[in-house]
């Protein structure tokens, strides 16, 4: 199959109606998401499918294809008041214990682009098993053939073995190593593409060394940490953490998303050339994924968060005082009368002003 970002509506029709796109170990076709008897989407069922693929061989989920009715139908681009891509990100953050690598491609199926086919490419997990955490339970699922099953003890054991093997392979592939030989005052730092031999045992000890010329500074690292703290604080104010353990797990997931995105084991080892991109990406995540959660669960805190961010951005990067900011808002938002505070703006206009300031 070609890269999912190259798939078109024509490609989907040709693959499906010629019988080349059918369910298998690595392909799942869904007419729509699952809903309960009250019309609420069943988040857990969707996450079961995602984690089951990550715990197996990875694969593709096509949403908007009715295999039984033999029809490419598409689905709405919105779930409730969220875009599909935001909803998927939020559900995986809420119900999976670790970060899952995936790609999402949207293919419109009508002229006004209100309905689309969504193609999810789920990578085979590097850190198996992935647990679905729901209703105080942690469960593991695996895809076998075209079905999803609760993983058996042997399945789970094999997943952990697979992850350990991945860790060992990663260690062997590192270039910079640091070894302290037991019983000797010897320290070796150098390049080695094989194994370190010790008279007592064979050992592999790997440590990627910090290089001030290529890695971010302490100040830049603090800026990244502040953004992560802001993300966690948003969810905390939204009442998403029932226990400190939940909060700790969310911290871990957030850090993992950064490390996976930039291929580093520690955020302090981020390359200098990736710093600006990382900060922009985190800010985009805050604006499009995390703040909407706060708005939904704690509107007053959402407003306070927006006020603080807008004032700071306008002052530090736009060199505007409050009076200039209010004039700027009046012009950009086409207000009929002047404002004397950001509190004079509706939620919609506040969100629009935020987008204008942070998109430049």
N, C-alpha and C positions, 0 to 999 in steps of 0.2 A: 504494500500500500504506500502511496506517495505521502510526503509530509502533510500532516493534517491541515496546515495553514495554506496549502495549495489546493485543497479539495474545494470543488465548486458544487452548486446545486445540480448541474449537469452530471458531474462525476457520481454524485450520490444516486441519482436516478438510474444511471447506466449500471452501476455496480449492483444496486438492489433488484431492479427489474430483470436483469439478466442472470440472477441467481448467484452472483459472485460475492454478495454481501449477506452472509447468513451467520447465525449465532454459532459460536465455537468456544474453545477454551479461552481464547483471547478477544472475543468479540461479543458484545451484549447489545441487543437492540431493544429500545424502550419506546413505547408510544408516548408516555408522559411519566411524570413522577407518580408515586403511590400516594393516595389520600385515604384518611380514615373516614369513618361513617359520618363525622361532623364536618367533613370537607377540609380538614387540616392536613397539610402535607406531612408525610411520615419520614421525618429526617433520618431516623435510624435505619430504615430500609435502604435508603440511598447510600448512606455511609457504609452499610454492610457490603454493598456491591463494590464500592471503591476499595475498601480495605481488603476484601477477598481477592481482588486482582493484584493489589500490591503485595499481598502475602503469597501469591502464586507466581505467575510468569509475567504479570503486567498485562496490558491490553487496551482495548478501545470500547468506549460506551457511546452509542449513538442514541441521542434522545430526540424523539420526533419522528420515529419510524415504526409503523404498526405492522409487525411481521404477520400477525394473524389475518388482518384485513388486507394484507399485501398493498400497503399504501404509505407513501412518503408524505406525512401530514404536517410536520413542524409543530412547535409549541409556542406559547406566549413568551416574550422576552423578559417578562416581569413576574416575580413571585411576591405577592403582597405589594409592598412598596419598594422592593429591592430588585436590582438587575440580577439575572441568573448568575453571572460571574461572581457578584458580591455574596449572593446567598450561598453558593458552593463554598467559597472561601470561609465564610462564617461558620457554616455547619461543620466543616472539617476541623476548624480550630476548636469548636465547642465539644465535638464528640469523638475525636481521635487523639490518642495519647502522644503521637509524634507527628512531625511534619511529613506529608506525602508529596512526592514530586508528581506533577501532572501538567498537561497543556490543555487549553480549552480553545476551541475554534467555533465561531458562530457563523452559520450559513443561512441568510435570509431566504424564505420560500415564497414571499409575496411582494407586491410592488411597494407597499408602504412600510415594509420591513418590520411589521408588528409580530410576525411569527418567524421562527427560525428552527433549523436543526442545530443541535449542539453536539460537538464531537469532543469527547474527553479522551486524552491519551494518558493512561496511568502507567508510570514507570514501575518496573519490578522493584520492590523494596530493597534497599541496601541495609536497612536496620530492622529486619523482621524480628518478631511478629508485631503487627500494628493492631492495637486493641481498640475496640469500640467501647467508649465509656458512656454509659447511659443508666440513669436511675440507680446510681451507686453500684453498678455492676461493670466489670471489665471483661469483655468477651472477644474471642478471636475467631475470625471467619476465613474460609479459604474457598477459592473457585476450583471446581473439578468438573471438567467438561463444560456444560452450559448451565450448571447449577451452583448455588452457594450453600455451603455447609458450615456448621459449627466445627471448628478445628478439633481433631482428636489429640490426646496427649502426644502421640508419636509425631503428628503434624507440627505441633508447637515446638517439640524438641528439635526437629529438623530445621525449623525456621531460625532458632537460636544458633544452631550449628552453622547455618548459612551466613548469618550476620557475623559470627566469630571469624569465619573464613574470609569474609570481605574485609574485616578489620586487619587480619594478618596480611592479606594482599596489599592493602593500603600501606601498611608498615614497610613491606618489602619494596614498594615502589617509591618510597621517599628517597630523596637524594642526600639530605643533610642528616647525619646521625651523631649521637653523642653516647659514648660508652664509658662507664667506670668499671674497671676490672676488679672483681672482688679479691680482697687480700693484697692488692698492689696499689701503690701510689701512682697510678697511671690514668690519664684521661686522654681519650682519642677523639678528635673532632676532624671529620673529613668526609670524603665521598666514598660510598660503598654500595655496589649494586647487588651484592650477594648476602651472605650471612656472616655474622660476627662469631668467631669461634673462640670459646673459652675452654680452658683445660677441664673445668668442672662440668660445664653444660653448654649447649647451644642456646644463645639468647639473641633476641632482636629488640633493641631499645631505640626508639626514634623520637627525636625532638626537633621540630622545625625552629631554627634560631631566628630571633628578631633581628632585623637589619634596619637601622634608622634611615638608610638611604632609600629603601624600597617600601617599607611599611609605614602606616599612618602614625602620626605623632600622638602623644598622650592627650593633648588637647582635642584632637580629632576623635580619638577613641571615646573621650568623655561626651562629645557631641552626639555620637551614635548611641551611647548608653542613655543619655538624656531622652532621646527619641523613643527608645525601647521602654524606658520608665513612663513616658507619656502615654504610650499605647496601653501598658498594663494599668495605669491610673485611670484611663478612660473606662476600661472594662470593670475596674473596681468600683468606680462611681456609678456604673450602670447596674451594680449588684450582681455581677456574673460569677463572683467567687463565693461559694458557700463555706469553703474552708481555706486555710492557709496553704494546704496541699494543692488545692485547685489553682491557686494563684501561682505557686511555684511551678506547676506543670505548664501553665500558660507562659510564664517567663521562658521556660525551656523550649517550648514550641516556637516562640518568637525569635529567640536566639538561633535556633536551628534553621529557621527560614532564611536568615541572613547568611549563615555559614554555608548552607546548601546553595544559595544563589551565587555566592562568590567563590565557592570551592576552597574554603579555609577551615581550619580546625578551631581557631580562636578569632574573635572579631578584631583583636589587637594586631593580628597578622594580615589584616586587609591591606591590599596594595594601595599606594597613594593615588594612583590614577583611577581607582574605583571609588574613592571617597565621595566625590560629588554625586556620582550616580547613586550610591547607596543612600545618601541623605535625601535626594530627590525621590527615590523609590519609597523610603520610609514615610516621607511627607505625603506622598500619594496614597499610601496605604492608610495613613491616619485619616485623610480627608474622605476617601471613597469607601473604606471598609469599616474602620473602627468608630469614627464619630457618629455615623448613622445609628449605630447600636446605642450609644449614649443618648442620642436624641429620642430614640424610641422608648427607652427605659427610664430616663431621668432628664426631662427636657430642660429644667432649670440649670442643671449642671452642664448640659450641652451648650446652652447659651453662654454661661460663664466661661467655658472653655473656648468658645468661638470669640468672645470679646477679647480675652487675653491674647489669643493668637493673632488676631487682626491688629490690635494695638501694637504688639511687639513687632510684627512684620512691617507695618507702616512706619514705625519709628526707626527701626534698625536698618532696614534695607531700602525704604522709600524716602527716608529723611523727612517725614511729615509729622507735624504736631497734630493734636486732636482736631483743631479747627480746620487744618488743611485736609485731614482725613474725612471730615464730615462734608467738606466741599467736593472732594473726590467722589464720595459715595453719592452725593446729590447728582453729580454729572453722569457717572457711569450707570447709575440705576434709574436715571430719568425720573427723579422724585419731583413731585408737584410742589413740595414745600421743604424748606431747609430742616435739618435735624440738629439737635444739640447733644445727642448721645446715641450710641449704637443700639441702646434699648428702644429707640424709636422705630427700629426696623423690624419688619415681620421676619419669621423664621426663613421664609423663602428668599427674601432680599438679603438677609444676613448671610445665608449660604452662598448666594450669588456674589456678594462682595468678597467673601473669603476666597471663592474660586478665582476671581479676577486678580486679587493680590498675589495668590500663590501660583498662578499659572504663568507668570512672567519671570 
